[in-house]
Amino acid sequence: MTRSLRLLYIALFLALLLVLAVWSLGAFLGFSVPPRATVLDGKWAKAVETRYDEEFPLKRLGTNLWAALDYTLFDEGRPGVVLGRNNWLFSDEEFKPEPRAEQNIDDNLRLVQGIRQSLERRGIDLVLAIVPAKARLYPEHLGERQPARLRDNLYQRFHLEARRAGIVAPDLLASLEKEKGNGALFLRTDTHWTPHGAEVAAQRIGRAVQRRLPLDNEPQRFVTDFGKRAPYQGDLTRFLPLDPLFSDLLPPPDHLQQRTTRAADAGRADAAALFDDARVPVALVGTSYSANPNWNFQGALRQALGSDLVSYAEDGNGPLQPMLEYLQSDDFKDSPPQLVIWEFPERYLPMAADLSRFDPEWVAQLKASAATDERLVGATD
């Protein structure tokens, strides 16, 4: 190799490094170091390192390229998503088998029954809102991959066991299936239901409460305002890391119409909140199906119940942890509601819940109490 050729290679290599360095600087546009991060404690350097690692051009290129190959050649995404037909995406939590699934189902059912008894001892009613899996409601959009067999009758099993435990559990699946022809009930690119689907579920719950567990408070009227429809890229697209280089390959975004529910007489409601020390009769506990304002499930419930409520739903912690946290909260101890509505997606039933933050003896007592009070309830809801 001649000296000139070696110099050319060195120059090209340095030019490549320079291009990558300049490209990398774009990662720091708009970047700010977290408050209280200093050079001395290393937090400043860690923040910069993390930002650079996340935005490094070659890493992004490799990630996007590999995702594009998986998506176009093998019709696959990253673990977390299952690709269906017609650009439909599903959470793989609705498909995969679970280790020790039967044991988990038994443990979770006993915990649900124990929680019902704990509420009953305090004179509090419980409504269990079992959210059917998106794959169950829309099987026509599934691809080659099908849910594990243990999930075939999971919703029906959960519903039956709830009734056996004496829990009012409205059949949300039946109501949603009847409404399929009148608009989307789940988002195509997201795990969750649409505001319309949440409204259908809320109305079904409201009818069950009025018939089986009527509230003591004076009915209150709520109205819902509709915003503009806007493109919405669902949470499941995060498992298709095609953006920004191959963003055109992503499924088209959904369109979401924001809804906001308010008391019809806002002035009266504000005055009541300031001067009335009566308890709010309804507590809502659940997952992101309830916590995320995009679906307006809380507002739809207020309107269907004719009552205000307080939400203790949490995003990302499943249905059991928020309920146990609520039972140990000062709000529950000091201002117990008349009714607890517990939103519980069916897919969590065979999953092992992380309850490590709670007293194991207390959790065991809740499960043990369920074994002493198994009863069949024949009434329909």
C-alpha positions as CSV (number, residue, x, y, z in Angstrom):
1,M,0.0,0.0,0.0
2,T,1.4,3.3,-1.0
3,R,1.8,6.2,1.4
4,S,-0.8,8.2,-0.6
5,L,-3.3,5.5,-0.2
6,R,-2.7,5.1,3.5
7,L,-3.2,8.9,3.9
8,L,-6.4,8.6,1.9
9,Y,-7.7,5.9,4.2
10,I,-6.8,7.9,7.3
11,A,-8.5,11.0,5.9
12,L,-11.7,9.1,5.0
13,F,-11.7,7.6,8.5
14,L,-11.3,11.0,10.1
15,A,-14.0,12.4,7.9
16,L,-16.4,9.7,8.9
17,L,-15.6,10.4,12.6
18,L,-16.2,14.1,12.0
19,V,-19.6,13.4,10.3
20,L,-20.7,11.2,13.1
21,A,-19.6,13.7,15.7
22,V,-21.5,16.5,14.0
23,W,-24.5,14.2,13.6
24,S,-24.3,13.3,17.3
25,L,-24.4,16.9,18.4
26,G,-28.1,17.0,17.2
27,A,-28.9,14.7,20.2
28,F,-28.2,17.6,22.5
29,L,-30.4,20.1,20.9
30,G,-33.0,21.0,23.5
31,F,-31.3,18.8,26.1
32,S,-31.1,20.1,29.6
33,V,-29.3,18.5,32.5
34,P,-31.7,17.4,35.3
35,P,-31.9,19.8,38.3
36,R,-29.4,19.3,41.1
37,A,-27.1,17.3,38.8
38,T,-23.5,18.5,39.3
39,V,-20.1,17.5,37.9
40,L,-18.8,16.6,41.4
41,D,-21.4,13.9,42.1
42,G,-21.2,12.4,38.6
43,K,-24.9,12.9,37.8
44,W,-24.1,15.5,35.1
45,A,-21.8,13.1,33.3
46,K,-24.3,10.3,33.7
47,A,-27.1,12.3,32.2
48,V,-24.9,13.3,29.2
49,E,-23.8,9.7,28.7
50,T,-27.3,8.4,28.8
51,R,-28.5,11.0,26.3
52,Y,-25.6,10.2,23.9
53,D,-26.1,6.5,24.2
54,E,-29.8,6.8,23.4
55,E,-29.3,9.1,20.4
56,F,-26.0,7.7,18.9
57,P,-26.6,7.7,15.2
58,L,-25.2,4.2,14.4
59,K,-27.2,2.7,17.2
60,R,-30.4,4.3,15.8
61,L,-29.5,3.2,12.3
62,G,-28.9,-0.3,13.4
63,T,-32.1,-0.4,15.5
64,N,-34.2,1.0,12.7
65,L,-32.7,-1.2,10.0
66,W,-33.1,-4.4,12.0
67,A,-36.7,-3.5,12.9
68,A,-37.5,-2.8,9.3
69,L,-36.2,-6.2,8.3
70,D,-38.2,-8.0,11.0
71,Y,-41.3,-6.1,10.1
72,T,-41.2,-6.4,6.3
73,L,-39.7,-9.9,5.9
74,F,-41.0,-11.8,8.9
75,D,-44.1,-9.7,9.9
76,E,-42.7,-9.4,13.4
77,G,-42.0,-6.7,15.9
78,R,-40.1,-6.5,19.2
79,P,-41.2,-8.6,22.2
80,G,-44.3,-6.8,23.5
81,V,-46.4,-6.7,20.3
82,V,-48.1,-9.2,18.0
83,L,-48.9,-8.1,14.4
84,G,-52.4,-8.8,13.2
85,R,-54.1,-8.2,9.9
86,N,-55.0,-4.9,8.3
87,N,-52.4,-3.0,10.4
88,W,-53.8,-4.1,13.7
89,L,-51.4,-4.5,16.6
90,F,-52.0,-6.5,19.8
91,S,-50.2,-6.7,23.2
92,D,-48.4,-10.0,23.4
93,E,-49.6,-10.3,27.0
94,E,-52.9,-11.4,25.5
95,F,-51.2,-14.2,23.6
96,K,-48.3,-15.7,25.5
97,P,-48.5,-18.6,27.9
98,E,-47.6,-17.8,31.5
99,P,-45.4,-19.9,33.7
100,R,-47.5,-21.5,36.5
101,A,-50.6,-20.0,34.9
102,E,-53.1,-22.2,36.8
103,Q,-51.4,-21.4,40.1
104,N,-51.4,-17.7,39.4
105,I,-55.1,-17.8,38.4
106,D,-56.0,-19.6,41.6
107,D,-53.9,-17.1,43.7
108,N,-55.3,-14.1,42.0
109,L,-58.9,-15.3,42.3
110,R,-58.5,-16.0,46.0
111,L,-57.0,-12.5,46.4
112,V,-60.0,-11.0,44.6
113,Q,-62.4,-12.9,46.8
114,G,-60.5,-11.9,49.9
115,I,-60.6,-8.2,48.9
116,R,-64.3,-8.5,48.3
117,Q,-64.8,-9.8,51.8
118,S,-62.5,-7.1,53.3
119,L,-64.8,-4.5,51.7
120,E,-67.9,-6.2,52.7
121,R,-66.9,-6.2,56.4
122,R,-66.8,-2.4,56.2
123,G,-70.2,-2.3,54.4
124,I,-68.7,-1.3,51.1
125,D,-70.1,-2.8,47.8
126,L,-67.8,-4.0,45.0
127,V,-68.3,-4.0,41.2
128,L,-65.7,-5.9,39.2
129,A,-65.3,-4.5,35.7
130,I,-63.6,-7.3,33.8
131,V,-62.1,-5.7,30.6
132,P,-62.1,-8.3,27.8
133,A,-58.9,-8.7,25.8
134,K,-58.7,-6.8,22.6
135,A,-57.9,-10.1,20.8
136,R,-61.1,-11.6,22.2
137,L,-63.2,-8.7,20.9
138,Y,-61.5,-8.5,17.5
139,P,-60.5,-12.0,16.5
140,E,-61.1,-11.2,12.9
141,H,-58.0,-9.0,12.9
142,L,-55.7,-11.7,14.3
143,G,-52.8,-12.9,12.1
144,E,-51.2,-16.3,12.1
145,R,-50.4,-16.1,15.8
146,Q,-53.2,-17.0,18.1
147,P,-53.6,-16.6,21.9
148,A,-52.4,-19.5,24.1
149,R,-55.1,-22.0,24.8
150,L,-55.3,-21.1,28.5
151,R,-56.8,-17.8,27.3
152,D,-59.6,-19.4,25.3
153,N,-62.2,-19.2,28.1
154,L,-60.3,-16.9,30.5
155,Y,-62.9,-14.1,30.4
156,Q,-65.8,-16.5,30.9
157,R,-63.9,-18.3,33.7
158,F,-63.1,-15.0,35.5
159,H,-66.7,-13.8,35.2
160,L,-68.1,-17.1,36.6
161,E,-65.7,-17.1,39.5
162,A,-66.6,-13.6,40.4
163,R,-70.3,-14.5,40.5
164,R,-69.5,-17.4,42.7
165,A,-67.7,-15.1,45.1
166,G,-70.8,-12.9,45.3
167,I,-69.3,-10.1,43.3
168,V,-71.4,-8.0,40.9
169,A,-69.5,-8.3,37.6
170,P,-71.3,-6.8,34.6
171,D,-70.7,-8.7,31.3
172,L,-68.7,-6.0,29.5
173,L,-67.8,-8.4,26.7
174,A,-71.5,-8.9,25.7
175,S,-72.1,-5.1,25.7
176,L,-69.0,-4.4,23.6
177,E,-69.8,-7.1,21.1
178,K,-73.3,-5.6,20.5
179,E,-71.7,-2.2,19.9
180,K,-69.0,-3.3,17.4
181,G,-70.9,-2.1,14.4
182,N,-71.3,1.4,15.7
183,G,-67.7,2.5,15.9
184,A,-64.2,1.4,17.0
185,L,-64.1,0.1,20.6
186,F,-60.4,-0.5,20.8
187,L,-57.6,1.4,19.1
188,R,-55.9,-0.4,16.2
189,T,-52.4,0.5,17.3
190,D,-52.9,0.7,21.1
191,T,-53.6,-1.7,23.9
192,H,-56.5,0.3,25.2
193,W,-60.1,0.9,24.4
194,T,-61.3,4.0,22.6
195,P,-63.4,6.7,24.4
196,H,-66.4,5.1,22.7
197,G,-65.5,1.6,24.1
198,A,-64.9,3.1,27.5
199,E,-68.4,4.8,27.4
200,V,-70.1,1.5,26.4
201,A,-68.4,-0.2,29.4
202,A,-69.3,2.6,31.7
203,Q,-73.0,2.5,30.7
204,R,-73.1,-1.2,31.3
205,I,-71.6,-0.7,34.8
206,G,-74.0,2.1,35.5
207,R,-77.0,0.0,34.7
208,A,-75.7,-2.8,37.0
209,V,-75.2,-0.4,39.8
210,Q,-78.7,1.2,39.5
211,R,-80.3,-2.3,39.5
212,R,-78.2,-4.1,42.1
213,L,-76.3,-1.6,44.2
214,P,-78.1,1.8,44.0
215,L,-76.2,4.7,45.4
216,D,-77.5,6.8,48.4
217,N,-76.6,10.2,47.1
218,E,-78.7,12.6,45.1
219,P,-78.2,12.0,41.4
220,Q,-75.9,14.5,39.7
221,R,-76.0,15.4,36.0
222,F,-72.8,15.3,34.0
223,V,-72.2,16.4,30.4
224,T,-69.4,15.4,28.0
225,D,-67.7,17.8,25.6
226,F,-66.2,16.4,22.4
227,G,-62.9,17.8,21.0
228,K,-61.4,17.5,17.5
229,R,-60.3,14.2,16.1
230,A,-56.5,14.0,15.8
231,P,-54.0,11.4,14.7
232,Y,-52.9,9.2,17.6
233,Q,-49.9,6.8,17.5
234,G,-50.7,4.0,19.9
235,D,-48.5,2.6,22.6
236,L,-47.9,-0.7,20.7
237,T,-45.9,1.1,18.0
238,R,-43.1,1.5,20.5
239,F,-42.4,-2.1,19.8
240,L,-41.8,-1.3,16.2
241,P,-38.7,1.0,16.4
242,L,-38.9,2.2,12.8
243,D,-38.9,5.9,13.5
244,P,-37.3,8.1,12.2
245,L,-35.6,6.3,9.3
246,F,-38.4,4.0,8.3
247,S,-41.4,5.7,9.8
248,D,-43.3,5.3,6.5
249,L,-43.5,1.6,7.3
250,L,-45.4,2.1,10.5
251,P,-49.1,1.3,10.6
252,P,-51.2,4.4,9.9
253,P,-52.1,6.2,13.1
254,D,-55.4,5.9,14.8
255,H,-57.6,8.9,15.1
256,L,-58.7,9.9,18.6
257,Q,-61.4,12.3,19.6
258,Q,-60.8,13.7,23.0
259,R,-63.7,13.8,25.4
260,T,-64.0,15.7,28.6
261,T,-66.8,15.2,31.1
262,R,-67.9,17.9,33.6
263,A,-70.7,18.5,36.0
264,A,-73.7,20.2,34.3
265,D,-73.9,22.7,37.1
266,A,-70.2,23.4,37.6
267,G,-70.8,26.2,40.2
268,R,-73.0,24.0,42.3
269,A,-70.4,21.2,42.1
270,D,-67.6,23.5,43.2
271,A,-69.6,24.8,46.1
272,A,-70.4,21.3,47.2
273,A,-66.7,20.4,47.0
274,L,-65.8,23.4,49.2
275,F,-68.6,23.2,51.9
276,D,-70.0,19.7,51.9
277,D,-68.0,17.2,54.0
278,A,-70.0,14.2,52.8
279,R,-67.9,11.4,51.3
280,V,-67.7,10.9,47.6
281,P,-69.8,7.7,47.2
282,V,-67.7,5.9,44.5
283,A,-64.0,5.0,44.3
284,L,-62.5,3.8,41.1
285,V,-59.5,1.5,41.2
286,G,-57.8,0.0,38.2
287,T,-55.2,0.2,35.5
288,S,-54.4,2.6,32.6
289,Y,-57.8,1.8,31.1
290,S,-59.1,3.9,33.9
291,A,-56.2,6.2,34.7
292,N,-55.4,7.5,31.3
293,P,-57.5,10.6,30.5
294,N,-57.4,9.9,26.8
295,W,-60.2,7.3,27.2
296,N,-62.3,9.4,29.5
297,F,-63.5,6.3,31.4
298,Q,-63.7,8.2,34.6
299,G,-65.9,10.9,33.0
300,A,-68.1,8.2,31.3
301,L,-68.6,6.5,34.7
302,R,-69.6,9.8,36.3
303,Q,-72.2,10.3,33.7
304,A,-73.5,6.8,33.8
305,L,-73.7,6.6,37.5
306,G,-75.0,10.2,38.0
307,S,-72.4,10.5,40.7
308,D,-68.9,11.9,41.3
309,L,-66.1,9.5,42.0
310,V,-62.5,9.5,43.1
311,S,-60.0,7.6,41.0
312,Y,-57.1,5.5,42.5
313,A,-56.3,3.9,39.2
314,E,-52.6,3.7,38.2
315,D,-50.8,3.4,35.0
316,G,-48.3,0.5,34.6
317,N,-48.9,-1.4,37.9
318,G,-51.6,-3.9,36.9
319,P,-55.0,-4.1,38.8
320,L,-53.9,-5.8,42.1
321,Q,-51.3,-3.4,43.3
322,P,-53.5,-0.2,43.1
323,M,-56.2,-2.0,45.0
324,L,-54.0,-3.1,47.8
325,E,-52.5,0.3,48.0
326,Y,-56.0,1.8,48.2
327,L,-57.0,-0.6,51.0
328,Q,-54.0,0.6,53.0
329,S,-54.5,4.3,52.2
330,D,-55.6,7.0,54.6
331,D,-58.4,7.9,52.2
332,F,-59.9,4.4,52.5
333,K,-59.5,4.4,56.3
334,D,-60.8,7.9,56.9
335,S,-63.4,8.3,54.1
336,P,-64.6,4.9,52.9
337,P,-66.9,5.0,49.9
338,Q,-70.2,3.3,49.4
339,L,-69.1,1.6,46.3
340,V,-65.7,0.5,44.8
341,I,-65.5,-0.1,41.1
342,W,-62.5,-2.3,40.3
343,E,-61.4,-2.3,36.6
344,F,-59.5,-5.5,36.0
345,P,-58.3,-6.5,32.4
346,E,-58.7,-10.2,32.0
347,R,-55.1,-10.7,30.7
348,Y,-53.7,-10.1,34.2
349,L,-55.5,-13.0,35.7
350,P,-52.9,-15.7,34.8
351,M,-50.0,-13.3,35.5
352,A,-48.0,-13.4,38.7
353,A,-48.5,-10.1,40.4
354,D,-45.5,-8.3,42.1
355,L,-46.8,-7.8,45.6
356,S,-43.4,-7.6,47.2
357,R,-44.0,-4.1,48.7
358,F,-46.9,-5.4,50.8
359,D,-46.8,-7.4,54.1
360,P,-46.8,-11.0,53.0
361,E,-48.8,-12.0,56.1
362,W,-51.6,-9.5,55.2
363,V,-51.8,-10.8,51.6
364,A,-51.9,-14.4,52.8
365,Q,-54.7,-13.5,55.2
366,L,-56.7,-12.0,52.4
367,K,-56.3,-15.1,50.3
368,A,-57.1,-17.4,53.2
369,S,-60.3,-15.6,54.0
370,A,-61.6,-16.4,50.5
371,A,-61.5,-20.2,51.2
372,T,-63.9,-19.8,54.1
373,D,-66.6,-18.1,52.1
374,E,-67.2,-19.6,48.6
375,R,-70.8,-19.1,47.5
376,L,-72.7,-19.3,44.3
377,V,-74.8,-16.3,43.1
378,G,-77.5,-17.2,40.7
379,A,-78.8,-13.7,40.0
380,T,-78.0,-12.1,36.7
381,D,-76.6,-8.6,36.5
